[in-house]
């Protein structure tokens, strides 16, 4: 029997936080069968009434970048044409 993680996730304290800009919590979440990384930063309310987490998610398997179109070859230079040709 397998466990269905659809529309479920986990978060925990970021034990690798080294800078203030690093997230306070990290985890993963599954939304409609698609896996995402989730990060959170503990913030204080402006009115001083408490705190909250600001969240960010990004896909675990981001779509591949579209291939760059091939560069067009430079137009070929035409050779000098001699105007004395009779035809």
Buried (B, 14 or more C-beta within 10 A) or exposed (E): EEEEEEEEBEBEEBEEEEEEEEBBBBBBBBEEEEEBBBBBBEEEEEEEEEEEBEBEBEEEEEEEEEEEEEEEEEEEEEEEEEEEEEE
